[in-house]
Amino acid sequence: MAEEKKKNRTTVEIYGQRYVIAGTESSSHIHLVADKVDLKMREIQSHNRVLDTKQLAVLTAVNTMNEYLKIKEELKKLQQRIGKEES
């Protein structure tokens, strides 16, 4: 039977709101993620001050997913290059 990881509950603040996040990651990792989200929201808001919080959250999610997919594609290319070099 697989061992179940213990879930941590961590309170963070993102864009002036407090959230309790439950996850198996360390509290310090959850705080790091929350800090990055907060920073990205504030960065986007500084370029477009008319966005409400919901719009800002969606744009932050879209920007973050875009960055993630670009990094994932770059990783795939690097893994393919490494695979070819080892052949």
PDB file with one MODEL, atoms N, CA, C and O in Angstrom:
MODEL        1
ATOM      1  N   MET A   1       0.847  -1.181   0.000  1.00  0.00           N
ATOM      2  CA  MET A   1       0.000   0.000   0.000  1.00  0.00           C
ATOM      3  C   MET A   1       0.893   1.246   0.000  1.00  0.00           C
ATOM      4  O   MET A   1       1.861   1.332   0.756  1.00  0.00           O
ATOM      5  N   ALA A   2       0.556   2.188  -0.845  1.00  0.00           N
ATOM      6  CA  ALA A   2       1.346   3.415  -0.954  1.00  0.00           C
ATOM      7  C   ALA A   2       1.189   4.257   0.305  1.00  0.00           C
ATOM      8  O   ALA A   2       0.099   4.385   0.863  1.00  0.00           O
ATOM      9  N   GLU A   3       2.308   4.825   0.733  1.00  0.00           N
ATOM     10  CA  GLU A   3       2.278   5.679   1.914  1.00  0.00           C
ATOM     11  C   GLU A   3       1.698   7.034   1.550  1.00  0.00           C
ATOM     12  O   GLU A   3       2.123   7.659   0.578  1.00  0.00           O
ATOM     13  N   GLU A   4       0.727   7.487   2.333  1.00  0.00           N
ATOM     14  CA  GLU A   4       0.080   8.763   2.079  1.00  0.00           C
ATOM     15  C   GLU A   4       0.909   9.889   2.691  1.00  0.00           C
ATOM     16  O   GLU A   4       1.296   9.819   3.857  1.00  0.00           O
ATOM     17  N   LYS A   5       1.181  10.927   1.898  1.00  0.00           N
ATOM     18  CA  LYS A   5       1.934  12.064   2.415  1.00  0.00           C
ATOM     19  C   LYS A   5       1.019  12.922   3.280  1.00  0.00           C
ATOM     20  O   LYS A   5      -0.159  13.114   2.980  1.00  0.00           O
ATOM     21  N   LYS A   6       1.601  13.432   4.366  1.00  0.00           N
ATOM     22  CA  LYS A   6       0.844  14.291   5.271  1.00  0.00           C
ATOM     23  C   LYS A   6       0.641  15.662   4.623  1.00  0.00           C
ATOM     24  O   LYS A   6       1.573  16.240   4.064  1.00  0.00           O
ATOM     25  N   LYS A   7      -0.566  16.162   4.704  1.00  0.00           N
ATOM     26  CA  LYS A   7      -0.864  17.483   4.160  1.00  0.00           C
ATOM     27  C   LYS A   7      -0.575  18.552   5.203  1.00  0.00           C
ATOM     28  O   LYS A   7      -0.960  18.442   6.367  1.00  0.00           O
ATOM     29  N   ASN A   8       0.111  19.580   4.748  1.00  0.00           N
ATOM     30  CA  ASN A   8       0.390  20.742   5.582  1.00  0.00           C
ATOM     31  C   ASN A   8      -0.648  21.818   5.285  1.00  0.00           C
ATOM     32  O   ASN A   8      -1.090  21.963   4.146  1.00  0.00           O
ATOM     33  N   ARG A   9      -1.027  22.557   6.292  1.00  0.00           N
ATOM     34  CA  ARG A   9      -1.929  23.707   6.120  1.00  0.00           C
ATOM     35  C   ARG A   9      -1.107  24.946   6.418  1.00  0.00           C
ATOM     36  O   ARG A   9      -0.563  25.107   7.510  1.00  0.00           O
ATOM     37  N   THR A  10      -1.030  25.821   5.421  1.00  0.00           N
ATOM     38  CA  THR A  10      -0.209  27.016   5.537  1.00  0.00           C
ATOM     39  C   THR A  10      -1.043  28.229   5.180  1.00  0.00           C
ATOM     40  O   THR A  10      -1.729  28.236   4.158  1.00  0.00           O
ATOM     41  N   THR A  11      -0.988  29.255   6.015  1.00  0.00           N
ATOM     42  CA  THR A  11      -1.691  30.502   5.743  1.00  0.00           C
ATOM     43  C   THR A  11      -0.743  31.448   5.019  1.00  0.00           C
ATOM     44  O   THR A  11       0.372  31.706   5.475  1.00  0.00           O
ATOM     45  N   VAL A  12      -1.208  31.960   3.880  1.00  0.00           N
ATOM     46  CA  VAL A  12      -0.408  32.880   3.070  1.00  0.00           C
ATOM     47  C   VAL A  12      -1.250  34.109   2.754  1.00  0.00           C
ATOM     48  O   VAL A  12      -2.468  34.108   2.931  1.00  0.00           O
ATOM     49  N   GLU A  13      -0.583  35.152   2.284  1.00  0.00           N
ATOM     50  CA  GLU A  13      -1.298  36.342   1.841  1.00  0.00           C
ATOM     51  C   GLU A  13      -0.936  36.590   0.383  1.00  0.00           C
ATOM     52  O   GLU A  13       0.237  36.662   0.018  1.00  0.00           O
ATOM     53  N   ILE A  14      -1.971  36.717  -0.439  1.00  0.00           N
ATOM     54  CA  ILE A  14      -1.800  36.995  -1.864  1.00  0.00           C
ATOM     55  C   ILE A  14      -2.681  38.173  -2.214  1.00  0.00           C
ATOM     56  O   ILE A  14      -3.901  38.115  -2.060  1.00  0.00           O
ATOM     57  N   TYR A  15      -2.071  39.232  -2.679  1.00  0.00           N
ATOM     58  CA  TYR A  15      -2.771  40.430  -3.122  1.00  0.00           C
ATOM     59  C   TYR A  15      -3.738  40.949  -2.057  1.00  0.00           C
ATOM     60  O   TYR A  15      -4.872  41.328  -2.349  1.00  0.00           O
ATOM     61  N   GLY A  16      -3.254  40.953  -0.812  1.00  0.00           N
ATOM     62  CA  GLY A  16      -4.033  41.508   0.285  1.00  0.00           C
ATOM     63  C   GLY A  16      -5.070  40.587   0.893  1.00  0.00           C
ATOM     64  O   GLY A  16      -5.786  40.984   1.812  1.00  0.00           O
ATOM     65  N   GLN A  17      -5.164  39.366   0.396  1.00  0.00           N
ATOM     66  CA  GLN A  17      -6.136  38.406   0.925  1.00  0.00           C
ATOM     67  C   GLN A  17      -5.394  37.239   1.575  1.00  0.00           C
ATOM     68  O   GLN A  17      -4.356  36.799   1.081  1.00  0.00           O
ATOM     69  N   ARG A  18      -5.930  36.749   2.673  1.00  0.00           N
ATOM     70  CA  ARG A  18      -5.325  35.592   3.344  1.00  0.00           C
ATOM     71  C   ARG A  18      -5.986  34.320   2.835  1.00  0.00           C
ATOM     72  O   ARG A  18      -7.201  34.260   2.651  1.00  0.00           O
ATOM     73  N   TYR A  19      -5.159  33.305   2.612  1.00  0.00           N
ATOM     74  CA  TYR A  19      -5.630  31.999   2.144  1.00  0.00           C
ATOM     75  C   TYR A  19      -4.958  30.915   2.971  1.00  0.00           C
ATOM     76  O   TYR A  19      -3.789  31.035   3.336  1.00  0.00           O
ATOM     77  N   VAL A  20      -5.704  29.860   3.262  1.00  0.00           N
ATOM     78  CA  VAL A  20      -5.120  28.674   3.877  1.00  0.00           C
ATOM     79  C   VAL A  20      -4.974  27.657   2.753  1.00  0.00           C
ATOM     80  O   VAL A  20      -5.951  27.249   2.124  1.00  0.00           O
ATOM     81  N   ILE A  21      -3.728  27.261   2.518  1.00  0.00           N
ATOM     82  CA  ILE A  21      -3.432  26.329   1.434  1.00  0.00           C
ATOM     83  C   ILE A  21      -3.004  25.003   2.057  1.00  0.00           C
ATOM     84  O   ILE A  21      -2.111  24.955   2.903  1.00  0.00           O
ATOM     85  N   ALA A  22      -3.661  23.930   1.621  1.00  0.00           N
ATOM     86  CA  ALA A  22      -3.313  22.588   2.092  1.00  0.00           C
ATOM     87  C   ALA A  22      -2.578  21.868   0.972  1.00  0.00           C
ATOM     88  O   ALA A  22      -3.018  21.868  -0.178  1.00  0.00           O
ATOM     89  N   GLY A  23      -1.460  21.261   1.320  1.00  0.00           N
ATOM     90  CA  GLY A  23      -0.699  20.529   0.322  1.00  0.00           C
ATOM     91  C   GLY A  23       0.402  19.724   0.972  1.00  0.00           C
ATOM     92  O   GLY A  23       0.691  19.892   2.156  1.00  0.00           O
ATOM     93  N   THR A  24       1.012  18.856   0.201  1.00  0.00           N
ATOM     94  CA  THR A  24       2.069  17.998   0.724  1.00  0.00           C
ATOM     95  C   THR A  24       3.441  18.663   0.663  1.00  0.00           C
ATOM     96  O   THR A  24       4.416  18.128   1.190  1.00  0.00           O
ATOM     97  N   GLU A  25       3.517  19.820   0.025  1.00  0.00           N
ATOM     98  CA  GLU A  25       4.778  20.551  -0.035  1.00  0.00           C
ATOM     99  C   GLU A  25       5.072  21.197   1.317  1.00  0.00           C
ATOM    100  O   GLU A  25       4.179  21.360   2.149  1.00  0.00           O
ATOM    101  N   SER A  26       6.330  21.559   1.521  1.00  0.00           N
ATOM    102  CA  SER A  26       6.708  22.206   2.772  1.00  0.00           C
ATOM    103  C   SER A  26       6.060  23.587   2.869  1.00  0.00           C
ATOM    104  O   SER A  26       5.692  24.192   1.862  1.00  0.00           O
ATOM    105  N   SER A  27       5.933  24.057   4.084  1.00  0.00           N
ATOM    106  CA  SER A  27       5.375  25.381   4.321  1.00  0.00           C
ATOM    107  C   SER A  27       6.204  26.449   3.604  1.00  0.00           C
ATOM    108  O   SER A  27       5.647  27.396   3.049  1.00  0.00           O
ATOM    109  N   SER A  28       7.515  26.302   3.614  1.00  0.00           N
ATOM    110  CA  SER A  28       8.373  27.293   2.952  1.00  0.00           C
ATOM    111  C   SER A  28       8.139  27.296   1.442  1.00  0.00           C
ATOM    112  O   SER A  28       8.189  28.353   0.813  1.00  0.00           O
ATOM    113  N   HIS A  29       7.885  26.130   0.857  1.00  0.00           N
ATOM    114  CA  HIS A  29       7.603  26.063  -0.583  1.00  0.00           C
ATOM    115  C   HIS A  29       6.264  26.732  -0.896  1.00  0.00           C
ATOM    116  O   HIS A  29       6.148  27.468  -1.876  1.00  0.00           O
ATOM    117  N   ILE A  30       5.263  26.476  -0.067  1.00  0.00           N
ATOM    118  CA  ILE A  30       3.945  27.089  -0.272  1.00  0.00           C
ATOM    119  C   ILE A  30       4.054  28.610  -0.165  1.00  0.00           C
ATOM    120  O   ILE A  30       3.439  29.333  -0.949  1.00  0.00           O
ATOM    121  N   HIS A  31       4.831  29.093   0.797  1.00  0.00           N
ATOM    122  CA  HIS A  31       5.050  30.542   0.928  1.00  0.00           C
ATOM    123  C   HIS A  31       5.766  31.099  -0.300  1.00  0.00           C
ATOM    124  O   HIS A  31       5.431  32.188  -0.766  1.00  0.00           O
ATOM    125  N   LEU A  32       6.736  30.376  -0.823  1.00  0.00           N
ATOM    126  CA  LEU A  32       7.454  30.812  -2.020  1.00  0.00           C
ATOM    127  C   LEU A  32       6.500  30.932  -3.211  1.00  0.00           C
ATOM    128  O   LEU A  32       6.532  31.921  -3.944  1.00  0.00           O
ATOM    129  N   VAL A  33       5.667  29.937  -3.392  1.00  0.00           N
ATOM    130  CA  VAL A  33       4.691  29.965  -4.491  1.00  0.00           C
ATOM    131  C   VAL A  33       3.739  31.149  -4.317  1.00  0.00           C
ATOM    132  O   VAL A  33       3.483  31.884  -5.271  1.00  0.00           O
ATOM    133  N   ALA A  34       3.222  31.334  -3.119  1.00  0.00           N
ATOM    134  CA  ALA A  34       2.297  32.443  -2.849  1.00  0.00           C
ATOM    135  C   ALA A  34       2.972  33.783  -3.102  1.00  0.00           C
ATOM    136  O   ALA A  34       2.358  34.693  -3.660  1.00  0.00           O
ATOM    137  N   ASP A  35       4.223  33.910  -2.697  1.00  0.00           N
ATOM    138  CA  ASP A  35       4.959  35.162  -2.928  1.00  0.00           C
ATOM    139  C   ASP A  35       5.126  35.436  -4.426  1.00  0.00           C
ATOM    140  O   ASP A  35       5.015  36.579  -4.868  1.00  0.00           O
ATOM    141  N   LYS A  36       5.392  34.385  -5.199  1.00  0.00           N
ATOM    142  CA  LYS A  36       5.552  34.545  -6.651  1.00  0.00           C
ATOM    143  C   LYS A  36       4.229  34.961  -7.301  1.00  0.00           C
ATOM    144  O   LYS A  36       4.212  35.811  -8.191  1.00  0.00           O
ATOM    145  N   VAL A  37       3.126  34.362  -6.857  1.00  0.00           N
ATOM    146  CA  VAL A  37       1.802  34.718  -7.381  1.00  0.00           C
ATOM    147  C   VAL A  37       1.494  36.168  -7.038  1.00  0.00           C
ATOM    148  O   VAL A  37       1.043  36.928  -7.895  1.00  0.00           O
ATOM    149  N   ASP A  38       1.735  36.554  -5.794  1.00  0.00           N
ATOM    150  CA  ASP A  38       1.492  37.928  -5.363  1.00  0.00           C
ATOM    151  C   ASP A  38       2.319  38.904  -6.208  1.00  0.00           C
ATOM    152  O   ASP A  38       1.800  39.917  -6.676  1.00  0.00           O
ATOM    153  N   LEU A  39       3.577  38.603  -6.396  1.00  0.00           N
ATOM    154  CA  LEU A  39       4.459  39.465  -7.187  1.00  0.00           C
ATOM    155  C   LEU A  39       3.964  39.595  -8.630  1.00  0.00           C
ATOM    156  O   LEU A  39       3.953  40.693  -9.188  1.00  0.00           O
ATOM    157  N   LYS A  40       3.555  38.477  -9.233  1.00  0.00           N
ATOM    158  CA  LYS A  40       3.064  38.499 -10.620  1.00  0.00           C
ATOM    159  C   LYS A  40       1.771  39.307 -10.711  1.00  0.00           C
ATOM    160  O   LYS A  40       1.589  40.066 -11.663  1.00  0.00           O
ATOM    161  N   MET A  41       0.877  39.157  -9.744  1.00  0.00           N
ATOM    162  CA  MET A  41      -0.367  39.928  -9.760  1.00  0.00           C
ATOM    163  C   MET A  41      -0.069  41.421  -9.670  1.00  0.00           C
ATOM    164  O   MET A  41      -0.673  42.223 -10.383  1.00  0.00           O
ATOM    165  N   ARG A  42       0.849  41.788  -8.806  1.00  0.00           N
ATOM    166  CA  ARG A  42       1.195  43.204  -8.638  1.00  0.00           C
ATOM    167  C   ARG A  42       1.896  43.753  -9.882  1.00  0.00           C
ATOM    168  O   ARG A  42       1.705  44.913 -10.245  1.00  0.00           O
ATOM    169  N   GLU A  43       2.694  42.930 -10.521  1.00  0.00           N
ATOM    170  CA  GLU A  43       3.362  43.342 -11.766  1.00  0.00           C
ATOM    171  C   GLU A  43       2.336  43.615 -12.869  1.00  0.00           C
ATOM    172  O   GLU A  43       2.402  44.639 -13.548  1.00  0.00           O
ATOM    173  N   ILE A  44       1.394  42.694 -13.038  1.00  0.00           N
ATOM    174  CA  ILE A  44       0.357  42.868 -14.066  1.00  0.00           C
ATOM    175  C   ILE A  44      -0.518  44.075 -13.736  1.00  0.00           C
ATOM    176  O   ILE A  44      -0.865  44.849 -14.628  1.00  0.00           O
ATOM    177  N   GLN A  45      -0.875  44.240 -12.466  1.00  0.00           N
ATOM    178  CA  GLN A  45      -1.726  45.350 -12.053  1.00  0.00           C
ATOM    179  C   GLN A  45      -1.043  46.688 -12.301  1.00  0.00           C
ATOM    180  O   GLN A  45      -1.705  47.677 -12.613  1.00  0.00           O
ATOM    181  N   SER A  46       0.281  46.721 -12.164  1.00  0.00           N
ATOM    182  CA  SER A  46       0.997  47.986 -12.354  1.00  0.00           C
ATOM    183  C   SER A  46       0.932  48.462 -13.807  1.00  0.00           C
ATOM    184  O   SER A  46       1.105  49.650 -14.080  1.00  0.00           O
ATOM    185  N   HIS A  47       0.683  47.541 -14.734  1.00  0.00           N
ATOM    186  CA  HIS A  47       0.572  47.896 -16.151  1.00  0.00           C
ATOM    187  C   HIS A  47      -0.865  48.179 -16.584  1.00  0.00           C
ATOM    188  O   HIS A  47      -1.098  48.764 -17.642  1.00  0.00           O
ATOM    189  N   ASN A  48      -1.823  47.759 -15.761  1.00  0.00           N
ATOM    190  CA  ASN A  48      -3.227  47.958 -16.108  1.00  0.00           C
ATOM    191  C   ASN A  48      -4.034  48.109 -14.830  1.00  0.00           C
ATOM    192  O   ASN A  48      -4.541  47.127 -14.289  1.00  0.00           O
ATOM    193  N   ARG A  49      -4.150  49.323 -14.354  1.00  0.00           N
ATOM    194  CA  ARG A  49      -4.760  49.604 -13.058  1.00  0.00           C
ATOM    195  C   ARG A  49      -6.281  49.461 -13.029  1.00  0.00           C
ATOM    196  O   ARG A  49      -6.867  49.510 -11.948  1.00  0.00           O
ATOM    197  N   VAL A  50      -6.938  49.286 -14.168  1.00  0.00           N
ATOM    198  CA  VAL A  50      -8.401  49.201 -14.173  1.00  0.00           C
ATOM    199  C   VAL A  50      -8.918  47.778 -13.965  1.00  0.00           C
ATOM    200  O   VAL A  50     -10.128  47.571 -13.874  1.00  0.00           O
ATOM    201  N   LEU A  51      -8.021  46.799 -13.889  1.00  0.00           N
ATOM    202  CA  LEU A  51      -8.456  45.412 -13.712  1.00  0.00           C
ATOM    203  C   LEU A  51      -8.988  45.186 -12.299  1.00  0.00           C
ATOM    204  O   LEU A  51      -8.399  45.644 -11.320  1.00  0.00           O
ATOM    205  N   ASP A  52     -10.120  44.466 -12.207  1.00  0.00           N
ATOM    206  CA  ASP A  52     -10.574  44.071 -10.875  1.00  0.00           C
ATOM    207  C   ASP A  52      -9.804  42.817 -10.461  1.00  0.00           C
ATOM    208  O   ASP A  52      -9.058  42.249 -11.259  1.00  0.00           O
ATOM    209  N   THR A  53      -9.983  42.400  -9.243  1.00  0.00           N
ATOM    210  CA  THR A  53      -9.192  41.284  -8.713  1.00  0.00           C
ATOM    211  C   THR A  53      -9.417  39.992  -9.491  1.00  0.00           C
ATOM    212  O   THR A  53      -8.477  39.230  -9.719  1.00  0.00           O
ATOM    213  N   LYS A  54     -10.648  39.745  -9.896  1.00  0.00           N
ATOM    214  CA  LYS A  54     -10.946  38.525 -10.661  1.00  0.00           C
ATOM    215  C   LYS A  54     -10.223  38.548 -12.008  1.00  0.00           C
ATOM    216  O   LYS A  54      -9.607  37.554 -12.393  1.00  0.00           O
ATOM    217  N   GLN A  55     -10.291  39.657 -12.718  1.00  0.00           N
ATOM    218  CA  GLN A  55      -9.597  39.777 -14.001  1.00  0.00           C
ATOM    219  C   GLN A  55      -8.084  39.637 -13.809  1.00  0.00           C
ATOM    220  O   GLN A  55      -7.401  38.986 -14.601  1.00  0.00           O
ATOM    221  N   LEU A  56      -7.589  40.245 -12.769  1.00  0.00           N
ATOM    222  CA  LEU A  56      -6.167  40.187 -12.461  1.00  0.00           C
ATOM    223  C   LEU A  56      -5.732  38.749 -12.175  1.00  0.00           C
ATOM    224  O   LEU A  56      -4.673  38.314 -12.628  1.00  0.00           O
ATOM    225  N   ALA A  57      -6.549  38.020 -11.424  1.00  0.00           N
ATOM    226  CA  ALA A  57      -6.231  36.622 -11.112  1.00  0.00           C
ATOM    227  C   ALA A  57      -6.208  35.767 -12.375  1.00  0.00           C
ATOM    228  O   ALA A  57      -5.324  34.927 -12.541  1.00  0.00           O
ATOM    229  N   VAL A  58      -7.176  35.978 -13.265  1.00  0.00           N
ATOM    230  CA  VAL A  58      -7.221  35.205 -14.512  1.00  0.00           C
ATOM    231  C   VAL A  58      -6.012  35.532 -15.385  1.00  0.00           C
ATOM    232  O   VAL A  58      -5.382  34.626 -15.930  1.00  0.00           O
ATOM    233  N   LEU A  59      -5.682  36.812 -15.522  1.00  0.00           N
ATOM    234  CA  LEU A  59      -4.506  37.185 -16.318  1.00  0.00           C
ATOM    235  C   LEU A  59      -3.218  36.628 -15.709  1.00  0.00           C
ATOM    236  O   LEU A  59      -2.305  36.237 -16.437  1.00  0.00           O
ATOM    237  N   THR A  60      -3.146  36.592 -14.401  1.00  0.00           N
ATOM    238  CA  THR A  60      -1.983  36.011 -13.733  1.00  0.00           C
ATOM    239  C   THR A  60      -1.890  34.521 -14.042  1.00  0.00           C
ATOM    240  O   THR A  60      -0.807  34.010 -14.325  1.00  0.00           O
ATOM    241  N   ALA A  61      -3.017  33.826 -13.989  1.00  0.00           N
ATOM    242  CA  ALA A  61      -3.035  32.399 -14.312  1.00  0.00           C
ATOM    243  C   ALA A  61      -2.632  32.161 -15.769  1.00  0.00           C
ATOM    244  O   ALA A  61      -1.859  31.247 -16.054  1.00  0.00           O
ATOM    245  N   VAL A  62      -3.144  32.971 -16.683  1.00  0.00           N
ATOM    246  CA  VAL A  62      -2.814  32.829 -18.102  1.00  0.00           C
ATOM    247  C   VAL A  62      -1.324  33.089 -18.333  1.00  0.00           C
ATOM    248  O   VAL A  62      -0.664  32.327 -19.041  1.00  0.00           O
ATOM    249  N   ASN A  63      -0.797  34.150 -17.746  1.00  0.00           N
ATOM    250  CA  ASN A  63       0.628  34.463 -17.884  1.00  0.00           C
ATOM    251  C   ASN A  63       1.496  33.349 -17.314  1.00  0.00           C
ATOM    252  O   ASN A  63       2.491  32.954 -17.923  1.00  0.00           O
ATOM    253  N   THR A  64       1.117  32.847 -16.148  1.00  0.00           N
ATOM    254  CA  THR A  64       1.890  31.794 -15.500  1.00  0.00           C
ATOM    255  C   THR A  64       1.867  30.510 -16.321  1.00  0.00           C
ATOM    256  O   THR A  64       2.898  29.856 -16.476  1.00  0.00           O
ATOM    257  N   MET A  65       0.708  30.145 -16.844  1.00  0.00           N
ATOM    258  CA  MET A  65       0.605  28.938 -17.669  1.00  0.00           C
ATOM    259  C   MET A  65       1.402  29.097 -18.957  1.00  0.00           C
ATOM    260  O   MET A  65       2.022  28.140 -19.422  1.00  0.00           O
ATOM    261  N   ASN A  66       1.393  30.286 -19.535  1.00  0.00           N
ATOM    262  CA  ASN A  66       2.174  30.552 -20.734  1.00  0.00           C
ATOM    263  C   ASN A  66       3.666  30.338 -20.449  1.00  0.00           C
ATOM    264  O   ASN A  66       4.366  29.687 -21.224  1.00  0.00           O
ATOM    265  N   GLU A  67       4.140  30.890 -19.336  1.00  0.00           N
ATOM    266  CA  GLU A  67       5.546  30.715 -18.957  1.00  0.00           C
ATOM    267  C   GLU A  67       5.862  29.238 -18.716  1.00  0.00           C
ATOM    268  O   GLU A  67       6.907  28.748 -19.144  1.00  0.00           O
ATOM    269  N   TYR A  68       4.967  28.535 -18.037  1.00  0.00           N
ATOM    270  CA  TYR A  68       5.151  27.112 -17.756  1.00  0.00           C
ATOM    271  C   TYR A  68       5.266  26.304 -19.053  1.00  0.00           C
ATOM    272  O   TYR A  68       6.163  25.471 -19.188  1.00  0.00           O
ATOM    273  N   LEU A  69       4.365  26.546 -20.002  1.00  0.00           N
ATOM    274  CA  LEU A  69       4.380  25.789 -21.252  1.00  0.00           C
ATOM    275  C   LEU A  69       5.639  26.073 -22.069  1.00  0.00           C
ATOM    276  O   LEU A  69       6.184  25.168 -22.702  1.00  0.00           O
ATOM    277  N   LYS A  70       6.104  27.320 -22.058  1.00  0.00           N
ATOM    278  CA  LYS A  70       7.353  27.646 -22.754  1.00  0.00           C
ATOM    279  C   LYS A  70       8.533  26.907 -22.132  1.00  0.00           C
ATOM    280  O   LYS A  70       9.376  26.364 -22.846  1.00  0.00           O
ATOM    281  N   ILE A  71       8.594  26.888 -20.806  1.00  0.00           N
ATOM    282  CA  ILE A  71       9.680  26.195 -20.109  1.00  0.00           C
ATOM    283  C   ILE A  71       9.598  24.688 -20.357  1.00  0.00           C
ATOM    284  O   ILE A  71      10.621  24.033 -20.559  1.00  0.00           O
ATOM    285  N   LYS A  72       8.393  24.146 -20.341  1.00  0.00           N
ATOM    286  CA  LYS A  72       8.193  22.718 -20.587  1.00  0.00           C
ATOM    287  C   LYS A  72       8.666  22.346 -21.996  1.00  0.00           C
ATOM    288  O   LYS A  72       9.314  21.315 -22.177  1.00  0.00           O
ATOM    289  N   GLU A  73       8.349  23.170 -22.986  1.00  0.00           N
ATOM    290  CA  GLU A  73       8.780  22.922 -24.362  1.00  0.00           C
ATOM    291  C   GLU A  73      10.306  23.013 -24.471  1.00  0.00           C
ATOM    292  O   GLU A  73      10.931  22.198 -25.150  1.00  0.00           O
ATOM    293  N   GLU A  74      10.896  23.994 -23.810  1.00  0.00           N
ATOM    294  CA  GLU A  74      12.352  24.137 -23.814  1.00  0.00           C
ATOM    295  C   GLU A  74      13.017  22.920 -23.168  1.00  0.00           C
ATOM    296  O   GLU A  74      14.038  22.436 -23.657  1.00  0.00           O
ATOM    297  N   LEU A  75      12.448  22.433 -22.087  1.00  0.00           N
ATOM    298  CA  LEU A  75      12.965  21.240 -21.428  1.00  0.00           C
ATOM    299  C   LEU A  75      12.912  20.036 -22.368  1.00  0.00           C
ATOM    300  O   LEU A  75      13.859  19.253 -22.441  1.00  0.00           O
ATOM    301  N   LYS A  76      11.809  19.899 -23.079  1.00  0.00           N
ATOM    302  CA  LYS A  76      11.650  18.794 -24.030  1.00  0.00           C
ATOM    303  C   LYS A  76      12.729  18.861 -25.115  1.00  0.00           C
ATOM    304  O   LYS A  76      13.323  17.843 -25.472  1.00  0.00           O
ATOM    305  N   LYS A  77      12.977  20.070 -25.635  1.00  0.00           N
ATOM    306  CA  LYS A  77      14.015  20.242 -26.652  1.00  0.00           C
ATOM    307  C   LYS A  77      15.394  19.888 -26.105  1.00  0.00           C
ATOM    308  O   LYS A  77      16.183  19.226 -26.780  1.00  0.00           O
ATOM    309  N   LEU A  78      15.683  20.329 -24.884  1.00  0.00           N
ATOM    310  CA  LEU A  78      16.976  20.024 -24.271  1.00  0.00           C
ATOM    311  C   LEU A  78      17.132  18.524 -24.027  1.00  0.00           C
ATOM    312  O   LEU A  78      18.211  17.970 -24.237  1.00  0.00           O
ATOM    313  N   GLN A  79      16.069  17.871 -23.590  1.00  0.00           N
ATOM    314  CA  GLN A  79      16.120  16.426 -23.364  1.00  0.00           C
ATOM    315  C   GLN A  79      16.357  15.685 -24.676  1.00  0.00           C
ATOM    316  O   GLN A  79      17.091  14.698 -24.707  1.00  0.00           O
ATOM    317  N   GLN A  80      15.737  16.159 -25.765  1.00  0.00           N
ATOM    318  CA  GLN A  80      15.954  15.549 -27.074  1.00  0.00           C
ATOM    319  C   GLN A  80      17.398  15.737 -27.520  1.00  0.00           C
ATOM    320  O   GLN A  80      18.010  14.812 -28.054  1.00  0.00           O
ATOM    321  N   ARG A  81      17.946  16.935 -27.303  1.00  0.00           N
ATOM    322  CA  ARG A  81      19.344  17.190 -27.657  1.00  0.00           C
ATOM    323  C   ARG A  81      20.284  16.297 -26.874  1.00  0.00           C
ATOM    324  O   ARG A  81      21.235  15.752 -27.436  1.00  0.00           O
ATOM    325  N   ILE A  82      20.031  16.142 -25.585  1.00  0.00           N
ATOM    326  CA  ILE A  82      20.865  15.290 -24.751  1.00  0.00           C
ATOM    327  C   ILE A  82      20.781  13.838 -25.225  1.00  0.00           C
ATOM    328  O   ILE A  82      21.785  13.129 -25.289  1.00  0.00           O
ATOM    329  N   GLY A  83      19.562  13.416 -25.552  1.00  0.00           N
ATOM    330  CA  GLY A  83      19.357  12.048 -26.044  1.00  0.00           C
ATOM    331  C   GLY A  83      20.115  11.782 -27.323  1.00  0.00           C
ATOM    332  O   GLY A  83      20.678  10.700 -27.492  1.00  0.00           O
ATOM    333  N   LYS A  84      20.144  12.742 -28.227  1.00  0.00           N
ATOM    334  CA  LYS A  84      20.874  12.597 -29.497  1.00  0.00           C
ATOM    335  C   LYS A  84      22.368  12.560 -29.259  1.00  0.00           C
ATOM    336  O   LYS A  84      23.085  11.800 -29.910  1.00  0.00           O
ATOM    337  N   GLU A  85      22.847  13.379 -28.327  1.00  0.00           N
ATOM    338  CA  GLU A  85      24.283  13.433 -28.045  1.00  0.00           C
ATOM    339  C   GLU A  85      24.767  12.150 -27.395  1.00  0.00           C
ATOM    340  O   GLU A  85      25.927  11.781 -27.573  1.00  0.00           O
ATOM    341  N   GLU A  86      23.916  11.458 -26.647  1.00  0.00           N
ATOM    342  CA  GLU A  86      24.310  10.231 -25.981  1.00  0.00           C
ATOM    343  C   GLU A  86      24.249   9.027 -26.912  1.00  0.00           C
ATOM    344  O   GLU A  86      24.802   7.975 -26.594  1.00  0.00           O
ATOM    345  N   SER A  87      23.588   9.165 -28.051  1.00  0.00           N
ATOM    346  CA  SER A  87      23.447   8.047 -29.005  1.00  0.00           C
ATOM    347  C   SER A  87      24.713   7.751 -29.738  1.00  0.00           C
ATOM    348  O   SER A  87      24.748   6.843 -30.568  1.00  0.00           O
TER     349      SER A  87
ENDMDL
END
